[in-house]
Amino acid sequence: MKKAMFRPLAGLTAAAVMLSLAGCGPASRAGNTHTPANATRESAPAGALELLAPGNGRGMYTNFIRSDGAGGWSSLRCWVDYGGAVETILCAQPNCTHDGDVCTAWIDPEVSESSYVLGGDMLCAGYGMDTMTLTLRKGDGSDPKVLYESASYLSPRMTDGEWLYFEQETANGEGPAANALYRVSLSGGEAEKLFDLPYPVESDAGLLGCTGREAIFYTFHWGDDDTPMPEMTDGMTREEYDAAVTRWAESQQGSHRIYAKNVDTGAERELAAWNSALGSAGSTCAMAEGTIYLLPDRSLGELTAIDPATGKSTTTAVAWPFDIPAEEIYTIAIRGTVEGKVIADVTTLEGGDRRVAIDPADGSARELTLHYISNGHVKGIRILGQGGGKLLVCYEQRMEDAVAVGSDGMTFVGTDVNERWAMIDAADFLADNPAYQDLQSA
């Protein structure tokens, strides 16, 4: 029997502090022989880099979080099949209770794990208290093989079918941690450092995508002028103080850069560069379907498209379907592409989102209105993955009071956050037709 899924995201909290607990999913969903990613490898052409992602054109890896009802929780590896709108726990053992490492779906509760499609295999990045581990598994979660372990924070990024490329931070005395790109063979062995990266592991800067043997990076740097913001002193008028603050803000410009870097030689090619004033990045950028897109981040401006292989760029005027003054815009973010249309969210200072689908060929644009309510704010439905002409989306979120008793007898009172996930045809998404097909559990 299949049932519609309301995915639990967070669970009970002590003193209203959110913990990663969740409502319970049925533990008897076993006996499946589903192999998600594919029996055959789907890696990029020999030698070409490919960005790692949790899904491919057929589906996506997810973690289903379940509560034990007593303040504890565990996670299970799952696969969402786009075509069937079904989420399946990756365990083929009949009557499995999914509570130990003999189960291919079970994730150690002491570890936070992210999963990626790597050809026909599954790459699991496990984040424990003291050790970070990269583990290669078969597509169904079986046959784990540890590729790399580190006490430092790391994040898998790319593959070329022979190597796994990942970022890793290293301690730098009393200063901020340094970040570098490494690679390790998919057949095992020692990791090799390739080059340093000019941004922290968790930063707004970072890897956008790749082309051939080149990784595409976006980086930024705020001016070297470390003069502190002026303070009002005795005898200074408000006009003098405002003028001093204005001069200081103008001196705090940022420089931004998008460039391609060859992972073998370290050679760089600049693809775009610009400056911005304090409080703005100047442009928002994203890479989708092999193209880099840029939009102004604080005004309704033109769309720039860059071919990373050649460096050729085109700029197109956008026929925005609404008019929002720049002073009312908080930020603009590119969410990716759907059926060749660039999806961008315009967030106002009041916290609302307006979403558009822009045709990069001619700049025509249409406002999209499918939405859900998140913490009292209207948000465009969240795109989680896509493939085969369909989108996996979150279109509903509920926050509900919840109570549970911990193992020590203490009562925990907090909030459960639940989301409803569904498939929707890309054509319906672009036409604002809410023809959702709720995700089912196998």
N, C-alpha and C positions, 0 to 999 in steps of 0.2 A: 504494500500500500504506500502511496506517496502522499505527502502532506505539504501544504504551503508553508514556507519558512518565514518566520519573523526572527531575524538574526539578532541574538543578544550581543551587545558590544561591551557594556560595562555593568558592573554589578553592585553589590551592597557595599556601603562605606561606613567606616567608624568615624564619628564626628564630622560627617558629611564630606569626608575626603574620598574621592573616587578611587576605586580599585578595579583591576581588570578581571572582574568576575562576570559570570553570564548565566542566563537561564539555561535549563537543561535541554539537550537534544536527545532523542531516543538512542539508547546505547545498543540496541539490537540491530542496527543497520549494518549488517555484516554479510559475508557470503558473496560479495561482489567480485567479479573477475575483470572489472573495468581497468584498462590501461590507458591513462589519460593522454599523455603527451604524444605518443605514437610508438609503434613497434619499430619503426625505421627512423633514422636520424633526420633532422630537419635543419641542420646547421647551415650557416651562410656558405657561399662558394668558397673553395679552398683558398685560405689566406686572407679572406675578407673579415673584418671585424663586425660583430653583431652585438647590439645593445641587449643586455639581459632584461627580462621582464617576467612578471608572474604568470603571464599567459601567452598564447599564440592565437592563430586564427580559429581554433576549434574550442578553446576553453581557457580556464585559469585556475591556478592553485590558490586555495584559501585555507585559513585555519578556523575551525569551528570551536568556540570556547564554551565549555560547559562547567557548571557549578556542581560541587558535591553536596550542596545544601547545608554545609557546616562551616562556611567561610573559606573553603579551599576551592581550587579550580584546576582544570587541565585543558589542553588543546589537542585537537585531532587534525591531521593533514587530510585535506579534501580536494576534490577536483570538481569544478563547475563545467558542465558540458553545455556550450551555447546552443547547439542545435536542439537538444531535448529539454533545455531549461531545468536541468537536474544537478543537484549537488550530491556527490557520492563520497562517503568516507573511504579512504584508501586502505582498506583492510579486506583481505579475501578469506579470513579464517571464520568458519561458521561459529556462531554463538560467542564470538569474541567480546570480552567486556571492555576492551580498549583501555586498559589500566596499567600497562607495563611495556617494556621495550621489546617484548616478543611480538607486539602488535606493530605493524608497519605504519599505522596511522598515528600512534601515540607520540606525544611530544612531552619530554621531561618538564614538569611544572616549574623547575628551577631555571628553565631556559626559555627565552623569547626567540622565536624562529620566524624567518622569512623564507619563502620558497620561490624559485625561478625555473622557468623552462629552459633547459640547456640541450638543444637538439631533441632527442627522444628521451632524455634523462631529466632528473629533478635535482636541482642544486639547492641545498638547505644551508642557510646562514644562521647559526645558532649563537645567541648572545647570553652567556652565563654571567655569574657574578665576577669570575676571575679569568675566564677563558672564552675567546671567540673562536668558533669552529666552522670551517667550510666543508660540507659533506656532500658527496655525489651519490645519488641513489638512482635506481631504475625509475622509469616513469610512474610506476605504481607504488613507489615509496620503499621498495624492498632493496636488499643487497647494499647497505650503506658502506661507503668507503671514504674515510677522512682524507681530504686533500691538504688541509692546512689548519694549524692551530696557532693562536697568538694571544698574549695577555693584553695586547693593544686593540683599540677599536678598529674594525675593518668593515668594508662594504664592497660586495662584488659588483662589477660594472659591465664587463664585456667578455666575449669569447670569440675565438676564430676557428673553433672546432678541434684545436690541439691544445690551446692554452686558455686558462681562466685569468682574467685581468681584474685586479681589485685594488681599492684604495686602503691604505693603512696609516694610522697616525702613530707617531713615536714621541715619547717624552723629550722635551728640549730644556732640561734644567728647570729653572723657575719661570721661564717664558712659556708662551702658548705652544701646544703640541704641533709638531710639523706633520705634514701630510705628503704621501708619495704614492705613485702608481707601481704596483708589483704584478708579477704574473707567476703562475704555477702550472705545471703540466697537468693535463686531465688524466694522465696515467700515473701521476704521483711524482714525488721528488721534492727537491728544495725550491723555495720561492726565490725569485730574482727581482731585485729592485731595478726599475726602469728609469724613473726620473722623479724629482720633487714636484709637488703641485702647489701653486700659490694661493691656496685657500684651505680653511679647515675642512675636516671630513663632513660635518653637518653645517653647510653654509648655503646662502642664496646663490653663490657662485657654484660652478661645477660642470660636470659632463653633460652635454646636450645630446650627443649621439656620435655616430661614426660614419666614415666613408672610406672604403678600401682599407688601407693600413693606417689610417689617420683617425685619431679621436678628436672630437669637436668640443672645445671648452668655452665657457663664458666666465670671465673673471672681472673683478672691479677693484679699484683702489681709491680710497678717499685721500685728498691732498696731504702732503707731508707737513703742512702748517698745523701744528698741534696747539696753537694758541687757544686758551680756554675762552668760552663765551664771556663777553664783557659783563661786569656787574655795575649797577648804578651806584655812583659814589656821591658824597656830599657836594653840593653845588652844581650837580649835573641836572639839566632839565630833561623832561621826558622826551623832547624832540632830539636832544643830543644823544640820549641813551638809545633811542630807536635807530638813529643813524649809525651808531657804533655797532649795534647788533646786525644791521643790514650789511655793513662793511665786512663784519666777521663772517656772516653766512655766505657772502659772495666769495670769500677766500677759501671756503671749505668745499670746493668742487671735487667731484669724483670723476675718475676716468674708467671707461668700460671697454671691454675688448672681447671679440669672438674670434677664435683662431683654431686652425687645424694643426695637430702635432702628430708626427709619425712615431709610432710606438717602437719602431726598430732603430731609427736614426736620431730621433729627437728633433728633427728639422721642423720648423714652424712656418705656417702660412697665415697671414692675417686676413680675416674675412670681413670684419666690421669693427669700427671703433667710434666712440663718441664720448662727450663730456656731459656732466649733469650737475645741477646745483644741489645744495644741501636739501635733504628731504625727498629727493626724487631720483630714481635710477635713470630717468630720461626715456628709456625704452624697456618694454617687457619683451622677452624672447622665449622661443620654444622651437624644438625641432620635431617635425612629424612627417612621416612618409618620405624621408630623404630630403626634406627642404627645411631651411631655417626661416622662421617668420619673426618679424618685429613689428610692434605697435608702440606708439607713445604710451607711457604708463600713467599719465595724468590728464590726458585730453583726447578728444575724439579726432584722431588724425589719420594719416596714411598707413597703408600696409606695405611693408617691405618683405620681399621673398628673395632668399639667397640660395643658390645651388652650391653646396659645400665642396663638390668635386671640382668645379671650375672657378668658383668665386664670383660668378656673374650674379648681379642683383637687379631686381626690378621693383619699382615703387608704384603703387596704384592708389588713387584716391578712393576712399570708402564712402559709399552712400549710406551713412548711419541712419537707421530708421527712427531715431529719437535724437533730441537735442538736450544735452546736459552741460551746463557751464563748467569750465575747467575747475573753478574754485569749489565746486560741489563734488568733484570726483576724488575718491580716496585712492583707488588704484584700478588698473586694467590688467587682467591676466589672460594669457592664451592657454586654453585647456587642451588643445590638440586639434585634430581634424576628424570630421565625419563625412564620408562620401566626398572627399575633396574640399569640403567647406571648412574654413578656419573657425573654431568655436572660441569666442572671447567673452569673458565676464567683466562687466563694468560695475564696480562697487562704489557706492556713494558714501559720503561722510555719515549719512543716517543709517548705514549698515545694510541697505537693500542691494540686491543684485539685479542687473539687467543683462540679458544674454543675447548675443547675436551670432548668426552664422554668416560668414563673409566668403563670397566667391573670389578667390585670389586672381581669377582670370580677368574680371571686369570691375571688381570692387562693389558689386551689388551685395546688399546685406538684408537679412530678415531677422526680426526679433523673435526669439524663442521664449515661450512662456511656461513650459512644463516645469514645475517647481515642487519643493516641499519646504516645511517649516523646520528650521534648526535653531534652537535656543531663542525662539521668538523672532528670528530673521527669515525672510523669504530667500531661499537659495535655489538656483537651478538644479534640477535633478543631477546627482553625482554620477559621472561616467566612471565605471570601475574597469571595464574592458570591452573589447569589441572584436568581431570576426564573423565572416560569413554573412555580411549584411545585417548583423544584429548587434545591439549594445547590451551589456550587462550594466544595470543602473541601480542606484538607491533612490527610491522615490517616496519614502515615508520614514519618519523617525518619531519614536515615542519615548518620553521620559516618564517613568512611573515610580512611585514610592514602593519601597520593598523592605522587608524585615527578615532577618535570619538569625539563628543562634549559632555562635561559634563553638569550637571544640572545648573551650574553657567555660562555656555556659553564658558568656556575655552576649547580649543582644546587639546586633548591628542594624542600624537604620540608615538608609541611604536611597540611592536612585538607581534603577535599572534603565539603561539606554538601549532600545531595541530598534533595529532598522529592517525595513522590508526591501528585499532585493528582487529584481525581475529582469526579464529579457524584453526588449522592444526592438522592432524593426527600425533600421536606420532611417528609412523613408518616413515612418510614423514620427520618429523623434524630430526630424526636420520639418514635419508638417504640423507639429504640436498636437498630434493625435495620441492620447494616453492609452494606447492599446497594449497595456502591460501583460506579460505572461509571467505570473509569479513563479519564483524559483521553488522547485520541489525538492524534497529529500528522498533519496532512493531507499 
